[in-house]
Amino acid sequence: MEMTDLKIAIDDYTDAAENGILGLKDRLDAMETKMARPGDAGSALCGDALEHKHAFLNGFITKGDDSLLKDLEAKGLSTTTGGDGGFAVPTVIDSEIEKQLIDLSPMRSICKVKTIETSNYKRLVNTGGTASGWVGEEDARGETATPSLAEVAITPGEIYANAAATQRALDDMQFDAEAWLTEEVAEEFAVQEGAAIIGGDGVNKPKGFLTETAVGKVKTGVDGAFPVSDPSDILVDLVHALGSRYRQGAKFVMNSATLAEIRKMKDADGNFIWRPGLIEGQPDMLLGYPVVEAEDMPDMAAASLSVAFGNFERGYTIVERTGTRVLRDPYTNKPNVLFYATKRVGGAVVNAEAIKLLEFAV
């Protein structure tokens, strides 16, 4: 092929590619314009979501009128009605509840959260046993051991909040039903959830990492206190009791009373081992690791487990069924209207090696 012919072919190909890109851009612009136009299919989801929210707040919550919600259910939206008459919270409000839960619940912000559609959550955990090694190209390979697998099953329990408001308040034009319901439900969910993730017994609730016997412990050597001599050394021992592969992303967890004692500790050079987060959004640091304050952690006492250190993202999993449901009850406690909100949440330690506890005991 002559150079002139090659150049002509390249130019033709370039022109075709440019025209194709321009044509695609025009099609995308036309689609965006159509989707933004009121009444078109592109905006139907937004319109349905807004209609669902309006029916839930202005009809069901404020007036107890569920006719619009039932109409939406008949149209095929996920406004499922429970056997007790409760309705699913609209997605836009449920998302705000989830957002506030993360802000209010310190443990939810550092643990792995899985959303499930089934009645429980199962996963296999490798507990070791696989052999490995180095061999030459023609060397015989020894038979490797079969990996040891353990099944972790988490069954969600039902968490509830029973918020109350008077009908007069609900009728008030200045009353923000959405903000009130979101704050009330999220705060109560966060309180119950945080306590269960730390110390729950696993019966109809998450099993807390403090109650998981497989989690390793480091003893302070003193009942209910840090050692008198070089007390910060035991925290160093706690850090290195955790495997090095888990330290990346690890965090300390304790309540404010325990943290107050630790903040007074100094190293051998007289420097405080605790470093405050001076920039907004930056966590406080202890021995180079972030500190999470969780008031459900126990105070220092004999045999208490008052300090936890671990990679909770890898060590603990929270599971939840999608959606919050609300039942309206205007009869039980007149003149208050009760809103019984429920959500299915579970949790458990899935990798005990990723979490270590400091036990204040001999």
Secondary structure, 3 states (H helix, E strand, C coil): CCHHHHHHHHHHHHHHHHHHHHHHHHHHHHHHHHHHCCCCHHHHHHHHHHHHHHHHHHHHHHHCCCHHHHHHHHCCCCCCECCCCCEECCHHHHHHHHHHHHHHCCCCCCCEEEEECCCCEEEEEEEECCCCCCCCCCCCCCCCCCCEEEEEEECCEEEEEEEEEEHHHHHCCCCCHHHHHHHHHHHHHHHHHHHHHHHCECCCCCECCCCCCCCEEEECCCCCCCCCCCCCHHHHHHHHHCCHHHHCCCEEEECHHHHHHHCCCECCCCCECEECCCCCCCCCEECCEEEEECCCCCCCCCCCEEEEEECHHHHEEEEEECCCEEEEECCCCCCEEEEEEEEEEEEEECCHHHEEEEECCC
